[in-house]
Amino acid sequence: MRFLQKPGETPAEFEGLHYSNKSHRARIRKLLVAVQRGFCAYSERRLGEQLDAEEVEHFNDGKKGEADDGFHNWYAVLRKVNQLKMGKHWLDYQPLPAPHTNEVQQRIEYGGGMFCPRNPDDEPVRNLIKFTGANDYPVVEDRRNHISRLRWYKSVLPEQEFLKMFQNDPPQLSFPSALEHELGIPAFALIEELQADAEGAEALGRS
């Protein structure tokens, strides 16, 4: 669930943006996608799905459009994942930790096809996982199918050709926590490499 993590300070490009201003929403969404390396914050599926658009999700819906609704309350998520959360009420999942901190991310682990607290007694993290829907059936099923398909590719392709597939087709890096744990693929490192390549190409295009 690493795409929940954010810088402690609001990046300069988000300053002055307000979700209540409809003309700001497309820019907010685009900036969030960049911060999240192009991945859904809740499911870890790659954004840009042909059959499912991404949208801005308010972690605490009660803040939506209010003065304190801003960068740390916004995430880019797939619409179908956001719909899973829509029926969940904030007060039913208390206590909840601030999801954007590195400290909270260190309290989460992935294993056995599911996210779980490193400490079984960590109720806030357990609530966070439930609230975001990271272990809800449609997400788990999607994750399981993706891993199963890639496991087959790994069994029939030479290692270098298998790893090259992720560079040529970035959506294959969906569910990176599962890729690392179940298939031994350095998914997060590959994501950062692709991000660096994209930023380098963009800078070259501006020069």
Backbone torsions as a table, in degrees:
resi	resn	phi	psi	omega
1	MET	NA	32.2	-173.2
2	ARG	-68.3	-19.0	-178.8
3	PHE	-78.0	-1.2	168.9
4	LEU	-77.0	-23.7	-175.0
5	GLN	-71.5	140.3	-179.1
6	LYS	-141.3	162.0	173.7
7	PRO	-60.4	151.2	178.9
8	GLY	-65.9	-34.6	179.7
9	GLU	-98.8	144.5	176.9
10	THR	-67.1	124.0	178.2
11	PRO	-59.0	148.8	-175.1
12	ALA	-57.4	-34.5	-176.1
13	GLU	-68.5	-15.5	177.7
14	PHE	-90.8	-12.5	-178.6
15	GLU	-61.7	134.0	178.4
16	GLY	83.8	-1.1	178.4
17	LEU	-92.2	135.5	-178.3
18	HIS	-132.7	127.3	-179.6
19	TYR	-62.8	-29.6	179.2
20	SER	-64.2	-19.4	175.7
21	ASN	-90.5	106.7	-173.5
22	LYS	-59.0	-28.6	-179.2
23	SER	-71.4	-13.9	179.4
24	HIS	-90.2	-15.1	-167.1
25	ARG	-65.5	-41.1	-179.8
26	ALA	-63.6	-39.3	179.0
27	ARG	-68.3	-41.8	177.4
28	ILE	-57.1	-47.3	-179.2
29	ARG	-61.4	-44.5	-179.3
30	LYS	-62.8	-42.3	179.7
31	LEU	-67.0	-39.3	178.9
32	LEU	-64.5	-40.9	178.2
33	VAL	-59.1	-40.2	178.8
34	ALA	-66.2	-44.5	178.8
35	VAL	-59.4	-37.2	-176.6
36	GLN	-90.4	12.9	176.6
37	ARG	59.7	24.2	176.8
38	GLY	84.1	19.6	-177.4
39	PHE	-122.0	149.1	175.4
40	CYS	-65.7	128.9	-175.4
41	ALA	-66.0	-30.2	-174.0
42	TYR	-92.7	-40.2	-174.7
43	SER	-99.8	-21.2	-173.6
44	GLU	71.6	14.2	173.0
45	ARG	-81.2	145.6	177.3
46	ARG	-61.3	134.8	175.8
47	LEU	-77.3	170.0	-178.0
48	GLY	91.2	22.0	178.6
49	GLU	-62.0	136.8	179.3
50	GLN	-66.1	-32.2	-175.2
51	LEU	-104.5	5.9	-178.4
52	ASP	-153.6	114.9	-178.4
53	ALA	-77.9	161.0	173.2
54	GLU	-96.6	154.8	179.1
55	GLU	-146.5	165.5	179.4
56	VAL	-80.8	125.0	178.2
57	GLU	-109.2	138.0	177.5
58	HIS	-98.8	111.6	-176.3
59	PHE	-53.4	-48.3	172.4
60	ASN	-104.3	102.2	-176.7
61	ASP	-61.6	-24.0	-179.6
62	GLY	-65.6	-19.0	179.6
63	LYS	-91.2	-7.2	-173.0
64	LYS	-53.1	120.1	178.6
65	GLY	80.0	-2.4	-179.4
66	GLU	-85.8	172.8	-176.5
67	ALA	-61.7	-33.4	-178.1
68	ASP	-95.4	14.2	174.2
69	ASP	-86.6	112.1	-175.7
70	GLY	-158.1	-156.9	-171.9
71	PHE	-46.8	-48.1	-175.4
72	HIS	-77.2	-5.9	175.8
73	ASN	-105.7	-3.1	-176.1
74	TRP	-105.9	140.0	172.3
75	TYR	-141.8	149.3	171.9
76	ALA	-91.9	124.5	-178.4
77	VAL	-138.0	158.6	173.3
78	LEU	-68.1	143.4	-177.2
79	ARG	-57.5	-41.9	-177.3
80	LYS	-66.4	-30.3	177.3
81	VAL	-75.0	-39.7	177.0
82	ASN	-60.7	-36.5	179.9
83	GLN	-65.2	-30.8	176.8
84	LEU	-63.0	-34.6	-176.1
85	LYS	-84.2	-19.5	-172.3
86	MET	-59.5	-31.3	-178.6
87	GLY	-88.0	5.5	-177.8
88	LYS	-98.4	132.9	-176.4
89	HIS	-100.2	130.1	-176.8
90	TRP	-46.4	-47.4	-174.8
91	LEU	-68.6	-20.9	-179.4
92	ASP	-78.9	-8.4	-175.8
93	TYR	-121.4	27.2	178.0
94	GLN	-89.0	145.7	0.6
95	PRO	-80.9	146.9	175.9
96	LEU	-118.4	135.2	176.3
97	PRO	-82.8	165.4	173.0
98	ALA	-70.2	113.7	-170.0
99	PRO	-71.1	-17.0	-171.1
100	HIS	-84.2	-6.4	-173.8
101	THR	-86.1	148.0	176.0
102	ASN	-62.3	-35.2	-179.0
103	GLU	-59.3	-41.5	178.9
104	VAL	-67.6	-40.9	179.6
105	GLN	-61.4	-32.9	178.2
106	GLN	-68.9	-14.3	-179.5
107	ARG	-94.7	2.8	-178.8
108	ILE	-114.4	139.8	172.8
109	GLU	-135.9	163.8	179.0
110	TYR	-118.5	134.3	177.2
111	GLY	-171.5	147.2	179.2
112	GLY	63.0	28.3	178.1
113	GLY	81.2	7.6	-175.5
114	MET	-139.4	155.9	168.7
115	PHE	-88.2	145.1	179.6
116	CYS	-155.2	161.3	175.7
117	PRO	-69.1	142.6	173.7
118	ARG	-62.2	-36.5	176.0
119	ASN	-102.9	116.0	-177.5
120	PRO	-56.5	-20.3	-179.3
121	ASP	-91.5	5.8	-177.3
122	ASP	-81.8	83.9	-176.3
123	GLU	-63.0	-42.9	179.9
124	PRO	-57.8	-42.5	179.6
125	VAL	-68.7	-38.8	176.0
126	ARG	-60.1	-41.3	177.6
127	ASN	-64.6	-38.8	179.5
128	LEU	-61.5	-45.4	179.9
129	ILE	-62.3	-43.4	179.0
130	LYS	-66.6	-41.6	-175.1
131	PHE	-65.7	-39.6	-178.8
132	THR	-79.8	-15.0	179.3
133	GLY	80.0	16.9	-177.6
134	ALA	-61.5	-24.1	178.5
135	ASN	-114.0	13.6	176.9
136	ASP	-69.1	150.5	-170.5
137	TYR	-51.5	-50.3	-177.0
138	PRO	-59.5	-36.7	179.8
139	VAL	-70.4	-45.7	179.4
140	VAL	-61.0	-43.1	180.0
141	GLU	-64.3	-42.8	177.9
142	ASP	-62.0	-44.3	179.5
143	ARG	-63.5	-45.4	-178.9
144	ARG	-61.5	-43.3	-179.9
145	ASN	-65.2	-40.0	179.5
146	HIS	-63.6	-46.3	-179.8
147	ILE	-64.9	-40.1	179.9
148	SER	-61.8	-42.3	179.7
149	ARG	-65.8	-42.5	-179.7
150	LEU	-70.5	-30.9	176.2
151	ARG	-61.9	-38.1	177.4
152	TRP	-66.0	-46.2	178.4
153	TYR	-57.8	-41.3	-179.4
154	LYS	-63.3	-31.3	-178.1
155	SER	-76.2	-19.9	-174.9
156	VAL	-114.0	-14.8	-177.8
157	LEU	-103.3	145.7	170.3
158	PRO	-59.1	150.5	-172.5
159	GLU	-56.5	-46.0	-177.7
160	GLN	-65.2	-38.4	178.0
161	GLU	-67.7	-37.5	178.6
162	PHE	-63.0	-46.7	-179.7
163	LEU	-67.9	-33.1	178.9
164	LYS	-63.1	-29.2	-179.6
165	MET	-57.7	-36.6	-177.7
166	PHE	-71.2	-32.1	177.5
167	GLN	-71.6	-37.5	-177.9
168	ASN	-80.0	-23.6	-175.5
169	ASP	-139.4	77.1	-174.7
170	PRO	-52.9	-31.5	177.5
171	PRO	-57.9	-18.9	176.2
172	GLN	-66.4	-14.5	178.3
173	LEU	-84.4	7.5	174.3
174	SER	-54.7	146.8	179.5
175	PHE	59.7	53.9	-174.9
176	PRO	-61.1	-32.9	177.6
177	SER	-61.5	-41.7	178.4
178	ALA	-69.0	-39.4	178.9
179	LEU	-59.4	-43.6	-179.0
180	GLU	-68.2	-45.5	-174.3
181	HIS	-74.0	-40.7	-172.2
182	GLU	-94.7	-28.0	-176.2
183	LEU	-119.5	-4.2	178.9
184	GLY	68.7	25.4	-180.0
185	ILE	-90.4	130.0	179.1
186	PRO	-74.2	65.6	-168.1
187	ALA	-62.9	-45.3	-177.0
188	PHE	-67.5	-34.4	175.9
189	ALA	-66.3	-40.4	177.8
190	LEU	-64.7	-38.1	177.7
191	ILE	-61.7	-43.7	179.2
192	GLU	-66.6	-35.9	177.2
193	GLU	-64.3	-44.4	178.6
194	LEU	-64.3	-37.6	177.9
195	GLN	-64.1	-44.1	179.5
196	ALA	-63.5	-40.8	178.2
197	ASP	-63.3	-41.6	-179.5
198	ALA	-65.7	-42.1	179.4
199	GLU	-66.6	-37.1	178.3
200	GLY	-65.8	-41.4	179.0
201	ALA	-65.8	-38.8	179.2
202	GLU	-65.2	-42.3	179.7
203	ALA	-65.2	-38.3	179.0
204	LEU	-65.4	-37.6	179.9
205	GLY	-67.1	-27.8	179.2
206	ARG	-81.5	-19.9	-175.4
207	SER	-81.4	NA	NA
